[in-house]
Amino acid sequence: MSSSTLVYEGRRAQVCARARDYLELTKPKIAVLELATVVVAGLLARWGGSEMTVLLHAVVGTALVAASASAWNQWIEWEVDASMSRTADRPLPAGRLSRREVAWFGTVTVAFGVGYLLVYVNLLTAALGLAAWALYAWVYTPLKTRTWLNTVVGAVAGAMPVLIGWAAVGGSFGLPAAILFVIVFLWQFPHFMAIAWIYRREYGDAGMQMLTVVDPTGRRAGLQAFLAAAALVPVSLLPTVVSFAGAAPFAAALGLAQLACALGFMIARSDASARLLLRASLVYLPALLAWLMLGPFLS
């Protein structure tokens, strides 16, 4: 192999590694679920009449805004991330990206994202995207080291994609939008509490005020996870009541399964029960969103 080829391959490897670091900065696993929520909300808002081009534009713009929120989240928390083994290898604490590079990335992506939503979707969608960005990056993130109520704020930010998708297609905000928002909001408590228990020691050492740190017994976290999972059972049946999706039987089964896992976590408060609840939550929301879309065809 010639020296020029070696140089080319070396540069190519560097470019690919840097691209992977920027991709990791966007927290792609979280972003995928957020974007799926935007799509589902848009489809349900105008079932059978959604303009797919507008919805696609909403997904692109939201992806940019979400990428920025994740980048600023890591910019703010870089010292905390460096102190925890689960996050120490992220691009910023590991030194693969500088704080300046992350700040530029976060600034450019939010500017382009909000601008894209404004030009190709509508003003309300752009405003909701900017509000979700600010709530996640500049309210929820700083609160994580100040109060256990950060989870509530994070749950609101996490449910904002519902409103973004709904507004993108010009849907009128009413009971259906509120129901879907509450479903996504409530789902985050079993999900977050399971994660907070599994990583409670790391969170505590890093100074993060999660409920499992404030109350090391886990009783309050277990109760919160259980109550939210219990509330999700009747709330997830409401789409059928208001006749915008035929999801009742499957939604009930999903909700009861997650509720059983939440009850197990509340009673046992063990890593095993928390991991089971976490897996259940990761099945619950994608499955419910899929069923909400497919329900009218299957009922």
N, C-alpha and C positions, 0 to 999 in steps of 0.2 A: 504494500500500500504506500503510495507516494506521500510526501510531506504535506502537499497541498490538500490531498484528500483527508489526511489526519486533521489538519487545521479546520477544514470544512465540517467534518464530523464532530469535532470538538465544539465549534460554534453552534452547530445545530443542536447538540445536546444541551448547551447552555440556554439557548432560546427556549427549548422545550421545557427545561426545568423551571425557567422563569415564568413561562406561561402557566405551568402547573401551580406555581406559588400564587400567582394572581387569581387563578381559578379557586384555589383553596381559600383565599381571602374572602370570596363571595359566599362561603358556606353552602355549596351547591345542593346538599341533601335537604337542607331546610328550604332553600329557594324553590326546589321542585314542588314541594307540597304547597308553598304559598302560591305559586303560579297555577297549580292545578285548582286551587280554591278560586282564583280569579276566573278561570275558565268555567268552572261549575256554576259560580254565581251569575256569570254573564248568560250562560245557557238557560238557567232557571228563571232569570229575570224576564227574558223574552223567548220562552220556549217555542221553538218552531219558527221564530222570526228573527233570531239574532243574526246580525251582519257579521259573518266570520272574519272579514277583513279588519273591522274595527276591534274585534276581540283579540285578534292576533297583534294588532298594534298595542293594545292594552297590556298584553303579556310581555312584549318587548320592552316597553317603557317601564313596567313594574319590575322586570328583571334587572334593569339598570339601577333603579332606585333601591331595590333590595340589596344589590351588590354593594352599593355605597353604604347603606346602613350597617351591613356586616363588616365592612372595612373600617368604618369609624368606631364600631363596637370594639374591634380588636386594637385600634389605635389608642382608645381610651384605656383599655384593660391590659395593655401589653405587659406591664409589670406583674399584674395578677396572673396572667397566662403563663408567664415565665416561671412562676412559683408552683404551678400545678403540673403533674406529670402528663395528664390527659391533654393539655394544651401547650406544653412547653415546646413542642416541635412545630407549632404554627409558624408561618413565614416571618412574622415580625419578632416574636421573642427568640426565635432560633437565629435571627440575624440574616436571613436570606433576603429580606426586604427591609429598607430603612423606614423610619417613621415619616420622613418627607415623602418617600415614594407612595406609602399607603395613604397619606393625606391628599396627595395629588390625585391618586386613583379615586378616593372617596369623593373628592370635589368634582372631578370631571364626570363621573358616572351619575351623580345626583343631578348635576346641571343638565346633562344630555337626557337623562331619564324623565325629569319633570318637563323639560322642553319638548321632548318627543310626545309625551302624553298631551301636552297643551296643543300641539300642532296637529297631531294625527288622531286624537280621541276627543277630549273636550276639557273645558276649564275645571269642572267639578272633579273629574278623575285625576287631573294633575294636582289639584289642591288636596285631595284625599291621599294621594301618593306622597306628597310633601309632608302632610300631617303624620302619616305612618312612619316615615323616615325620621322625623324629629322626635316622635314619641319613643321609638325604639333606641335610636342612637344617643339622644341627648336627655331623655328622662329615665327610661328603664335602665339603661346601662349604668349611669352614675348611682342610681338608687340601689344597685345590687350590693354595694358596700355600706349602705346606710340603713336600710330597713327591709324586713322580710316582705313588706307589701310590694316590693318590686315585681313579684310574680303577678299580681293583679294588673299592674301597668303593662307588663309584658304580654299578658293574655289579651288585653285590649289591642295592643299593637299587632299581635298575631292574628287577630280576627279582622283587621282592617282590609285584607285582600277581598273579603266578601263585599264590602262597600265599594271597593275599587272596581271589581268585576261588574257589579250591579249598575254603577254609574256609567261605566264605559258604554253600555248598550242603550243607555237612556231609560233604564228601568225606574219606575217610581218607587221611592222608599215607602214601605208599608210593613204589614205583618210578615209576609214571606221573607223579606230581607232581614227583618229583626230576628226571626226564628233561626235562619241560617247563621247569622252573626253570633247569636247566643250559643248555638251548637259548637261552633269553632272556639268560642271563648271558654266555655265550660270544659271542653276536651283537654285544654292545656293544663288543667290542675292535676288530674291523675298523671299525666305525662311528666310535668315538671316535678311533682312531688317524688315520683319514682327516681328520677335523675338526681334530685337533691339528696335523697337518702343514700343512693349508691356512692356518690362522691362527697358525702357530708364531711369527711375528715379533711379532704383537700380544700373544700370550700372554707372550712373553719380556719385552717392554717393560712389561707390566702386572705382572710378577713372579709369574706363574702357573707352577708347577713341573710342566708337562706333560712327557711323555717326549720329545717333540720339542724341548723347550727344554733339558732335561738332556743329551740327546744330539742336537745340531744336525744330525748327519749323517743322522738318520732310520733308521739301521740297526736299532736296537732297536725302534722303533715299527713298522717294516716287518715285522720278524721276529714281533713279538707279534701283529700283524694276521693274518699268514699262518698262524701256529700255531693261533690261535683259529678261523680259517676252516676249516683242515684238520680240527680236532677236531669242528667242526659237521657235517661230512659223515657220519661214522659215528653220531654222537649223534642226528642228525635221523632216522636210520633205525630207532632203537630203538622209537618208538611202534608200528611195525608188529610188531616182535618181541614186545612185551608185549601186543599185540592190543587197543589202545584207539584206534587210528586206522590207516587204510590209506593211508599217505602215502609209501611207499618210492620209487616211480619218480620222482615229481615232486620229492620232497625231495632225492633224489640229484642231479637236474638243477640245482635251485636252488643246492645246496651247491657243486657243481663250478663253476658259473658264478661264484659269489662267490669261490671259491678262486682261480680264474684271475685275477680282478681284484686279489685280495690279493697274488698272486705278482707281478703286474705292478707293483704299488705297491712291494713289497719290493725289486724289481730296479731300477726306475727312480727311485723316491723323488722324483717330480715332482708339481707341482700338478695336472697333467692326470690322472696315474694315481691320485692321491688322490681327485679329484672322481669319477672312474669308480668307484672302490671305494665312495665315499659313496653314489652313486646305486644301486649294486648292493645295498648293505646296506639301503637304504630300500625296495627291492623285495623283498628276501629275507624279512624277518620277517613283514610283512603277508601275503605270498603263502603262506608256510609255515603261518601260523596259520589262514588261510582253508582251506587244503588239509587241515589236521588236522581241521577241523570237517566238511568236505564229503567227506573220504576214505571214510568208511563207506558213503556213498550212491553213490560212484563206483567202488568196488572190486568 
